[in-house]
């Protein structure tokens, strides 16, 4: 197995196979839109996996996409993000479904990641959770159709997820699923 992900979750090594085409297209499209929006507004930085998020000495994760707001850029180092990012995005794959929804959520909450988006291609949904002061996540409304995921730590970002689930026919460019900035 090559090209997969390697993470350390509470001291346990977790290795996953490389993601498939659908997963990569979703990550690529979302990264492109987030990166362009964040760069244009000088809102911070966006990274795409594999890029380490070092939560502590025994927990190093690689969310599919990581956003760090401008006021928190001090946590970005050459080796990765050293501390909680402003947003972690996980695209669910069959091989990572249980880990992404359970162990990683617990780590994110424990280490203070304020916002997590979970993209589920099978359910055709994007769900967002927000961290409460109590240290627990509260789920927000799942985005479907032309809605944007909430909460969004990225100012003025509007995303239409309706066409995210449609793969372009071979040899054609994919349809852009993003509405752009509000």
N, C-alpha and C positions, 0 to 999 in steps of 0.2 A: 504494500500500500504506500503510495507516494502522493504528495500534494494535499494531504489532509491537515486537520488541525490538531494541535497539541496544546492542552491546557493543564493547569494544576488547580484542582478544586479541593480546598482544605487538606492539602498535602497528598492527594491522590492524583496520579497521572491519568489523564483522559485523552485518548487518541481517537480521532474520527476520520472516516474516509473523506476524500475530496468531494466537495459539493457538486451536484449535477447541473445541467444546463439551465433548467428553470430557475434554480436557486441563484446561479451566477448572474442571470439576466436581471432578476429582481434587485440583487445587491448592486449591480452595475448601474442600473437606471436610477435607483435611489441615491447612490453615492454621487452620480453626476449632477443631479438636481440640487442636493444638499450642498455639495462642494461649490457649485456656481453661485448659489444664493448666499452662502456664508462668506465666500470670497468677495462678492460684489458689495455686500454690506459691511465688510470687515467685522464680522460677528464672532470670529474665533477660528477654529480649525476643525476639519473633518478628516478622518482616517478610515481606511478600508482594511479588512482583515487580509492577511495576518499582521496584526499590530497588537502588541501586548498591552493589556491593562493590568498593572501590578497593584492589586488590592492590599496585599501584605506578603510576608515571606513565604506563605504556604498557599496562596491563591493568586494565580496569574491566568487571566481569561483573555479570549480573543473574540469579542463580539464582532458580528459581520460589519457593522459600521459604528464609529465612535465620533461623537461631537463634543468638543470642549469649547465652552463660551469664552469670549475674549477676557472677561474678568477672572477666569480660572486658568489661563494659559500657563501659569507657573507650575502646574502638575505635568506638563508635557516635557519629556526629556528625550534624548536621542534613543534610548532603549525602549521607550513606550510612554504610556500615561501612568504616572506614579501616584495613584489615588483615584478617587471616583471621577469619571467623566460627567459631563452635563447630561448626556444622553447615550444609552447603549441600545443598539438595534440588533435584534436576533431574528434571522429568517429560519423558520422551523424546517428541518429536513427529517425524513423518517428515522435516520440514525441518531439525531440529536433531540428529538421531540421531548423525551422524558427529562433529559439533563437540562435543556434550555428552560423548561417550564418549572422545574423544581430546584435542583441544586444551585443553578446559576442565579435564579431569582432570590434565593435565600442569601447567597453571597452578596449580590447587589444591594439588597436591603440592609444587611449587616454592615456594609462598608459605605453606605450613604449615597448610592447612585440615585439622584433625584427623579430620574425619568427613564423608563424602559419602554421601547416599542417591540412588540412581537408580531412578526408578519407570518401568517399561516397560509401558504399557497393552496393547501387542500381545502381550507374553509373559506378561502378568498376574503380574508379579513386582516385588518391591522388593528391590534389592540394596544392601548397605551395604559401604563400604570404610573401613578405619582406617589412618591414616598411621603408619608405623614411624619410629623415630629415624633410620633410614638415608635417609629422605625418599621412600620408596616406599610405595605403598598395598598393603595385603594385603586381598583380598576376604574377606568374611564370608559365611555361609550366606545364600542368597536366601530372603526371606520369602514364603511362599505360604499360602493358606488363612487360618487364624486366628493365624498367627505375627506377631511384631513384627520390624521391621528391626533388625539388629544390625550394628555396635555402635550404641548409642543414647547420645548425650551428655545426653539429657534424663532426669533421674532419675524413676523410678517410672512411666514412660510405657508403657502397653500398648496396642497397636493390632492390631485384627483386620482384615486387608486383604481377606478373602474377598469381601465385598460391594462393595468399591471398584470393581470392574469392571462392576457392573450399574447401568445408567442407569435411573432411574425412568420409568414411562410418563408421557407428556405430561399435565400438569395435576396430577400427584401429587408430593408431596415425595419426594426420594431417601431410600432406606434408609440409616440411619447405619451406616457400616462400622467403627465404633470401639468397642472394649471398655471404654475409659476407663482410669483409673489403677488400678494394682495395689494 
